Amino acid sequence: MDGIPILERLIDCLCQQGFTRLVVVVGYMEQNIREFLGKRRGSLMIDYVVNPKYRSTNNIYSLWSAREVIQEPFLLIESDLLFKSSLLRNLQQPDRIAISMMQPWMNGSTVTIDDLHRVRESQLNNVQETDELRYKTVNICSLSLQSWQRVIDRLDQYVVAGRVNEYYERVFADMVEDESLSFEAVVVEPRCWYEIDTLQDLENVDLFFKPDDSEQASPA
């Protein structure tokens, strides 16, 4: 968008919100990413984690690969997102997850929330019909150290079982269901973020993502 790479926008957003460290899991085009971030890191200290099996695994393995490098509460952000930096303000408390009202252009994992604004149930592919109000996950969440340690234990189980082609969202969904992981929902205005999965998304982004408007994220 506007000729600015997604990673550069991510760096700018993190710096604007006071982040000082970035852990990046690399695999495909690793050297290109290192060179790019080396020139545009801003004030961030960057640590790299290499997923040597990126060709044959999914993001569950990438997250598991970072288990020894991340030893503090952190914010998990997928790198194919465009979003306003203000979106991160209410996600800097532990165990929160960004969600958004479903829109026609959205697809993928969804959640329901309870009366206390906690995530109650997660559905990965949004295929089951339901009368309940569902929200799209934005793929940004914060984890306390205690939650992260429990997630690592569950990731270990998946990797040992050979389930390395799963999404890490499956682990989160299972843990929410058995109440070993709990998230407070933060509702994000649909025009504050956009996910880039295809070339068509790049063409459509100007229609749906408005970086200069005034909407901000807020607790549900």
C-alpha positions as a LaTeX table, in Angstrom:
\begin{tabular}{lrrr}
\hline
Residue & $x$ (\AA) & $y$ (\AA) & $z$ (\AA) \\
\hline
Met1 & 0.00 & 0.00 & 0.00 \\
Asp2 & 1.43 & 3.37 & $-1.06$ \\
Gly3 & 4.58 & 1.48 & $-2.03$ \\
Ile4 & 5.45 & 0.77 & 1.63 \\
Pro5 & 6.26 & $-2.89$ & 2.36 \\
Ile6 & 4.14 & $-4.71$ & 4.94 \\
Leu7 & 7.18 & $-5.41$ & 7.13 \\
Glu8 & 8.15 & $-1.76$ & 7.13 \\
Arg9 & 4.65 & $-0.80$ & 8.27 \\
Leu10 & 4.88 & $-3.41$ & 11.02 \\
Ile11 & 8.18 & $-1.97$ & 12.26 \\
Asp12 & 6.72 & 1.54 & 12.25 \\
Cys13 & 3.65 & 0.42 & 14.24 \\
Leu14 & 5.74 & $-1.37$ & 16.85 \\
Cys15 & 8.09 & 1.59 & 17.29 \\
Gln16 & 5.18 & 4.02 & 17.59 \\
Gln17 & 3.72 & 1.93 & 20.40 \\
Gly18 & 6.96 & 1.69 & 22.34 \\
Phe19 & 8.06 & $-1.85$ & 21.60 \\
Thr20 & 11.80 & $-2.43$ & 21.90 \\
Arg21 & 12.31 & $-6.06$ & 20.81 \\
Leu22 & 11.08 & $-8.08$ & 17.85 \\
Val23 & 11.44 & $-11.85$ & 17.44 \\
Val24 & 11.06 & $-12.92$ & 13.82 \\
Val25 & 10.68 & $-16.53$ & 12.71 \\
Val26 & 12.23 & $-16.87$ & 9.26 \\
Gly27 & 12.41 & $-19.58$ & 6.63 \\
Tyr28 & 11.43 & $-18.70$ & 3.07 \\
Met29 & 13.67 & $-15.93$ & 1.69 \\
Glu30 & 15.39 & $-15.69$ & 5.06 \\
Gln31 & 18.35 & $-13.64$ & 3.84 \\
Asn32 & 16.14 & $-11.11$ & 2.08 \\
Ile33 & 14.14 & $-10.58$ & 5.26 \\
Arg34 & 17.27 & $-10.18$ & 7.36 \\
Glu35 & 18.72 & $-7.63$ & 4.94 \\
Phe36 & 15.47 & $-5.69$ & 4.74 \\
Leu37 & 14.92 & $-5.53$ & 8.49 \\
Gly38 & 18.56 & $-4.73$ & 9.04 \\
Lys39 & 18.04 & $-1.47$ & 7.18 \\
Arg40 & 14.59 & $-0.65$ & 8.57 \\
Arg41 & 14.66 & $-1.91$ & 12.14 \\
Gly42 & 14.21 & 1.53 & 13.64 \\
Ser43 & 14.82 & 1.40 & 17.39 \\
Leu44 & 13.97 & $-2.30$ & 17.64 \\
Met45 & 16.36 & $-5.03$ & 18.71 \\
Ile46 & 15.65 & $-7.99$ & 16.43 \\
Asp47 & 16.22 & $-11.65$ & 17.23 \\
Tyr48 & 15.82 & $-14.22$ & 14.48 \\
Val49 & 14.54 & $-17.77$ & 14.85 \\
Val50 & 15.05 & $-20.08$ & 11.89 \\
Asn51 & 12.41 & $-22.65$ & 10.97 \\
Pro52 & 14.48 & $-25.09$ & 8.86 \\
Lys53 & 11.35 & $-27.07$ & 8.00 \\
Tyr54 & 9.29 & $-24.17$ & 6.67 \\
Arg55 & 8.63 & $-26.00$ & 3.39 \\
Ser56 & 6.93 & $-28.95$ & 5.09 \\
Thr57 & 5.36 & $-27.41$ & 8.23 \\
Asn58 & 2.76 & $-24.82$ & 9.15 \\
Asn59 & 2.84 & $-21.88$ & 11.56 \\
Ile60 & 2.46 & $-24.20$ & 14.57 \\
Tyr61 & 6.06 & $-25.32$ & 14.00 \\
Ser62 & 7.28 & $-21.75$ & 13.58 \\
Leu63 & 5.73 & $-20.72$ & 16.90 \\
Trp64 & 7.12 & $-23.83$ & 18.60 \\
Ser65 & 10.57 & $-22.99$ & 17.19 \\
Ala66 & 10.54 & $-19.70$ & 19.13 \\
Arg67 & 9.88 & $-21.34$ & 22.51 \\
Glu68 & 13.45 & $-20.93$ & 23.83 \\
Val69 & 13.96 & $-17.38$ & 22.55 \\
Ile70 & 10.75 & $-15.96$ & 24.03 \\
Gln71 & 10.90 & $-16.06$ & 27.83 \\
Glu72 & 8.64 & $-13.14$ & 28.72 \\
Pro73 & 5.08 & $-11.92$ & 28.07 \\
Phe74 & 4.74 & $-11.01$ & 24.40 \\
Leu75 & 2.49 & $-9.95$ & 21.56 \\
Leu76 & 2.03 & $-12.47$ & 18.75 \\
Ile77 & 1.51 & $-10.85$ & 15.33 \\
Glu78 & 1.26 & $-12.57$ & 11.97 \\
Ser79 & 3.37 & $-10.80$ & 9.35 \\
Asp80 & 0.76 & $-10.61$ & 6.58 \\
Leu81 & $-1.29$ & $-7.93$ & 8.35 \\
Leu82 & $-1.78$ & $-4.24$ & 7.71 \\
Phe83 & $-3.11$ & $-2.39$ & 10.74 \\
Lys84 & $-3.20$ & 0.97 & 12.47 \\
Ser85 & $-0.63$ & 1.33 & 15.22 \\
Ser86 & $-3.38$ & 2.42 & 17.66 \\
Leu87 & $-4.83$ & $-1.07$ & 17.35 \\
Leu88 & $-2.00$ & $-2.32$ & 19.59 \\
Arg89 & $-2.73$ & $-0.04$ & 22.54 \\
Asn90 & $-5.31$ & $-2.25$ & 24.21 \\
Leu91 & $-3.40$ & $-5.42$ & 23.40 \\
Gln92 & $-0.38$ & $-4.64$ & 25.57 \\
Gln93 & $-2.02$ & $-6.27$ & 28.57 \\
Pro94 & $-1.51$ & $-10.05$ & 28.80 \\
Asp95 & $-3.92$ & $-12.66$ & 27.45 \\
Arg96 & $-5.91$ & $-10.48$ & 25.10 \\
Ile97 & $-6.93$ & $-11.21$ & 21.53 \\
Ala98 & $-7.99$ & $-8.85$ & 18.74 \\
Ile99 & $-11.30$ & $-9.64$ & 17.06 \\
Ser100 & $-13.46$ & $-7.83$ & 14.53 \\
Met101 & $-17.06$ & $-7.90$ & 13.38 \\
Met102 & $-17.36$ & $-10.16$ & 10.36 \\
Gln103 & $-17.43$ & $-8.43$ & 6.98 \\
Pro104 & $-18.15$ & $-9.86$ & 3.49 \\
Trp105 & $-14.46$ & $-9.86$ & 2.54 \\
Met106 & $-13.32$ & $-11.75$ & 5.66 \\
Asn107 & $-12.75$ & $-15.47$ & 6.00 \\
Gly108 & $-10.89$ & $-17.85$ & 8.28 \\
Ser109 & $-11.02$ & $-18.45$ & 12.01 \\
Thr110 & $-13.80$ & $-16.96$ & 14.13 \\
Val111 & $-14.69$ & $-16.87$ & 17.83 \\
Thr112 & $-17.67$ & $-16.34$ & 20.08 \\
Ile113 & $-17.41$ & $-14.44$ & 23.36 \\
Asp114 & $-19.31$ & $-14.68$ & 26.64 \\
Asp115 & $-20.93$ & $-11.99$ & 28.78 \\
Leu116 & $-17.59$ & $-11.27$ & 30.44 \\
His117 & $-15.99$ & $-10.64$ & 27.04 \\
Arg118 & $-13.88$ & $-13.79$ & 27.23 \\
Val119 & $-13.39$ & $-15.97$ & 24.19 \\
Arg120 & $-15.74$ & $-18.91$ & 24.67 \\
Glu121 & $-15.24$ & $-20.97$ & 21.52 \\
Ser122 & $-13.07$ & $-20.87$ & 18.40 \\
Gln123 & $-13.80$ & $-22.17$ & 14.91 \\
Leu124 & $-10.90$ & $-22.35$ & 12.50 \\
Asn125 & $-12.56$ & $-22.38$ & 9.10 \\
Asn126 & $-15.86$ & $-20.57$ & 9.66 \\
Val127 & $-17.83$ & $-23.36$ & 7.99 \\
Gln128 & $-20.33$ & $-24.31$ & 10.68 \\
Glu129 & $-23.64$ & $-22.48$ & 10.52 \\
Thr130 & $-24.68$ & $-20.95$ & 13.84 \\
Asp131 & $-27.09$ & $-18.37$ & 15.19 \\
Glu132 & $-24.47$ & $-17.06$ & 17.61 \\
Leu133 & $-22.66$ & $-13.80$ & 16.94 \\
Arg134 & $-19.20$ & $-14.67$ & 15.68 \\
Tyr135 & $-16.19$ & $-12.42$ & 15.35 \\
Lys136 & $-13.24$ & $-12.72$ & 12.98 \\
Thr137 & $-9.86$ & $-13.15$ & 14.62 \\
Val138 & $-7.33$ & $-10.49$ & 13.61 \\
Asn139 & $-4.35$ & $-12.82$ & 14.28 \\
Ile140 & $-2.90$ & $-10.57$ & 16.96 \\
Cys141 & $-2.90$ & $-11.68$ & 20.58 \\
Ser142 & $-0.91$ & $-11.18$ & 23.78 \\
Leu143 & 0.26 & $-13.97$ & 26.05 \\
Ser144 & 1.34 & $-13.83$ & 29.68 \\
Leu145 & 4.40 & $-15.86$ & 30.60 \\
Gln146 & 2.21 & $-18.38$ & 32.41 \\
Ser147 & $-0.08$ & $-18.79$ & 29.39 \\
Trp148 & 2.92 & $-19.05$ & 27.06 \\
Gln149 & 4.43 & $-21.84$ & 29.15 \\
Arg150 & 1.16 & $-23.77$ & 28.94 \\
Val151 & 1.03 & $-23.15$ & 25.20 \\
Ile152 & 4.59 & $-24.46$ & 24.82 \\
Asp153 & 3.60 & $-27.67$ & 26.63 \\
Arg154 & 0.70 & $-28.16$ & 24.23 \\
Leu155 & 2.82 & $-27.29$ & 21.19 \\
Asp156 & 5.30 & $-29.93$ & 22.34 \\
Gln157 & 2.51 & $-32.50$ & 22.31 \\
Tyr158 & 1.49 & $-31.59$ & 18.79 \\
Val159 & 5.04 & $-31.67$ & 17.45 \\
Val160 & 5.84 & $-35.00$ & 19.12 \\
Ala161 & 2.64 & $-36.40$ & 17.59 \\
Gly162 & 3.76 & $-35.22$ & 14.16 \\
Arg163 & 0.97 & $-32.64$ & 13.85 \\
Val164 & 3.32 & $-30.04$ & 12.38 \\
Asn165 & 1.01 & $-29.04$ & 9.51 \\
Glu166 & $-1.61$ & $-27.60$ & 11.84 \\
Tyr167 & $-2.20$ & $-23.92$ & 12.48 \\
Tyr168 & $-1.24$ & $-22.75$ & 15.97 \\
Glu169 & $-4.83$ & $-21.49$ & 16.17 \\
Arg170 & $-5.84$ & $-25.14$ & 16.56 \\
Val171 & $-3.76$ & $-25.33$ & 19.72 \\
Phe172 & $-5.33$ & $-22.13$ & 21.04 \\
Ala173 & $-8.83$ & $-23.38$ & 20.20 \\
Asp174 & $-8.27$ & $-26.68$ & 22.00 \\
Met175 & $-6.85$ & $-24.92$ & 25.04 \\
Val176 & $-9.74$ & $-22.44$ & 25.20 \\
Glu177 & $-12.14$ & $-25.38$ & 25.01 \\
Asp178 & $-10.50$ & $-27.23$ & 27.91 \\
Glu179 & $-10.05$ & $-23.94$ & 29.82 \\
Ser180 & $-6.26$ & $-24.12$ & 30.00 \\
Leu181 & $-6.06$ & $-20.83$ & 28.05 \\
Ser182 & $-8.23$ & $-17.75$ & 28.41 \\
Phe183 & $-8.38$ & $-14.60$ & 26.28 \\
Glu184 & $-10.10$ & $-11.27$ & 26.86 \\
Ala185 & $-11.53$ & $-9.99$ & 23.58 \\
Val186 & $-10.53$ & $-6.59$ & 22.15 \\
Val187 & $-12.85$ & $-5.48$ & 19.35 \\
Val188 & $-11.15$ & $-3.83$ & 16.37 \\
Glu189 & $-12.97$ & $-1.75$ & 13.77 \\
Pro190 & $-12.94$ & $-3.57$ & 10.40 \\
Arg191 & $-11.34$ & $-0.62$ & 8.60 \\
Cys192 & $-8.39$ & $-0.62$ & 11.02 \\
Trp193 & $-6.81$ & $-3.79$ & 9.66 \\
Tyr194 & $-6.54$ & $-6.01$ & 6.61 \\
Glu195 & $-4.97$ & $-9.40$ & 5.95 \\
Ile196 & $-2.89$ & $-9.91$ & 2.80 \\
Asp197 & $-3.15$ & $-13.51$ & 1.59 \\
Thr198 & $-3.26$ & $-13.10$ & $-2.19$ \\
Leu199 & $-2.34$ & $-10.70$ & $-4.99$ \\
Gln200 & $-6.02$ & $-9.83$ & $-5.16$ \\
Asp201 & $-5.85$ & $-8.71$ & $-1.53$ \\
Leu202 & $-3.06$ & $-6.31$ & $-2.47$ \\
Glu203 & $-5.30$ & $-4.83$ & $-5.15$ \\
Asn204 & $-8.27$ & $-4.59$ & $-2.77$ \\
Val205 & $-6.50$ & $-3.23$ & 0.28 \\
Asp206 & $-7.22$ & 0.44 & $-0.49$ \\
Leu207 & $-10.94$ & $-0.33$ & $-0.52$ \\
Phe208 & $-11.05$ & $-1.87$ & 2.95 \\
Phe209 & $-8.11$ & $-0.55$ & 4.97 \\
Lys210 & $-8.22$ & 3.07 & 6.12 \\
Pro211 & $-4.99$ & 3.91 & 8.00 \\
Asp212 & $-5.87$ & 7.57 & 8.54 \\
Asp213 & $-9.33$ & 7.27 & 10.10 \\
Ser214 & $-10.01$ & 7.63 & 13.83 \\
Glu215 & $-11.25$ & 4.20 & 14.91 \\
Gln216 & $-9.31$ & 2.44 & 17.62 \\
Ala217 & $-9.35$ & $-0.95$ & 19.27 \\
Ser218 & $-11.35$ & $-1.24$ & 22.47 \\
Pro219 & $-12.27$ & $-4.00$ & 24.92 \\
Ala220 & $-15.39$ & $-5.86$ & 23.73 \\
\hline
\end{tabular}
